[in-house]
Amino acid sequence: MAGAVSALFLLDIKGRVLIWRDYRGDVSAIQAERFFTKLIEKEGDHESHSPVVFDDGISYMFIQHNNVFLMTAARQNCNAVSILLFLHRVVDVFKHYFVELEEESLRDNFVVVYELLDEMMDFGYPQYTEAKILSEFIKTDAYRMEVTQRPPMAVTNAVSWRSEGIRYKKNEVFLDVVESVNILVNSNGQIIRSDVVGALKMRTYLSGMPECKLGLNDRVLLEAQGRTTKGKAIDLDDIKFHQCVRLARFENDRTISFIPPDGTFDLMTYRLSTQVKPPIWVEAQVERHSRSRIEMMVKARSQFKERSTATSVEIELPVPSDATNPSIRTSMGSASYAPEHDALVWKIKSFPGGKEYMCRAEFSLPSITAEDAIPERKAPICVKFEIPYFTISGIQVRYLKIIEKSGYQALPWVRYITMADPFPLKTLTLPVPVASLPVVGGATCEPWIGTIRWRSPGGSAINENEIRITSQGIIRNYVSYATSLLLERHVGEIVLKAMGQALSKAVAIAEIVKKRIPGLYQDTATSSVSITDVLEPIEEGLVPLSSCWL
């Protein structure tokens, strides 16, 4: 059995103890304060960045949140990872009570803090960190207790993450499959890094103590059942489950069975180490003319199926820091020079699959440069975009069953979301300088970094009450989302938008929604959109070709 923690300290930004709880009596507050003061003084040392430090026979483990440090001290051999996880859970509990965990909130609520520390750790061993259950018997002004109550049974029974007696008029489960995609490609077109990190996030509104069973297109499970995968199965690596999942059953038959907590939680996280084809490929050629000007030609090509369309495409190309007088032409979208970032930003609102667009730019450079000037390191090209209704890994939820002894019918909702790190340049580095990578013809081809983000109908690009209908969409999914907007989010109106072959589908959806929800009335508006395509010739001297269609 792992060792126990001697004491837990809450310190300010200068290392002074604000609140501390002594569990075993073998570490004093003076020792901890003296150690932390020395640690702050050695801030430049590499050792000070480690969250686990051993000093004078005591193991210190700490994390920082805003202007507060949370630190444990132990003389025994503790599991460092479990203690650090416990400290992060303590932060979540404090944020649940005080909204923000800061020095002022701790001073104003020190009585509640001591009560929480007594419940979350006993004699140095972590006990209970479910904020929603703790709030049922440890009250603040936000959780005022009107009558004396006993601690809920969830604290002592086997299902400690869910209280008994929960009741909902409408039983629903919302499951979001959220994936984060990271791709790094060098200038030779080779994929250096490619991985997909995913999470299954659930939001449950279920009565009683329901039993949920979730099935994925897991290759191991399908092969064990004797089913042919036909390329539709995936291999899940590095799986981490919420404590509600029955691990023994998953190890036996790969079935995800659990009694869910009430509200929002992460059911599982996983990682896929698979080669992902860059959905948007960018090629850049840079040509310098006698140190007086620089000319760039950029090609962007979509490498996904034609039925999908990328939106909010943004391609950021680095330019010299002393570039001036930009002259930019694009075959689609708009481009502008951002001198504060030393970059050319090319934005395309809609990028269909199987298309290719071009951008030409020319900049003036200073005519006089120092002979011993250090060559400027070139930053990589950054590509950001969003592809609605598109999953990069191919993961699918085969079924989601809810079983409860009362026999009620629950409505499961599943949504797929693919996104990426919004700041890819901060987490990715190139193995060699870009300037040292030669390309045929003397041109310079920059590396590619891409991000994909699935944006739901409630995203910033589309209004919350707006539903855009496509010819490939499924009618029942649109109807389900429309009814949830009207009945759950209580929006005053919803807007159905469609064009072309999807118009008949929009009419059918409107009639179904009106039939399901009495008292609705319909306003219909039709309009036409004029779209002009301008084709920029590659050869100089030719006139651009434009075509207009409705």
Helices and strands as residue ranges (DSSP letters): E 7-11, E 17-22, H 29-41, G 46-49, E 52-55, E 58-65, E 68-74, H 80-98, H 103-108, H 110-120, E 121-122, E 125-126, H 131-134, G 153-155, E 172-185, E 191-205, E 211-216, H 219-224, E 237-241, H 247-253, E 256-258, E 263-272, E 280-289, E 293-302, E 309-318, E 324-330, E 334-338, E 343-352, E 356-364, E 381-386, E 397-403, E 411-419, H 424-427, G 434-436, G 440-442, E 448-452, E 466-468, H 475-487, E 495-497, G 500-502, H 503-516, E 531-535, E 545-549
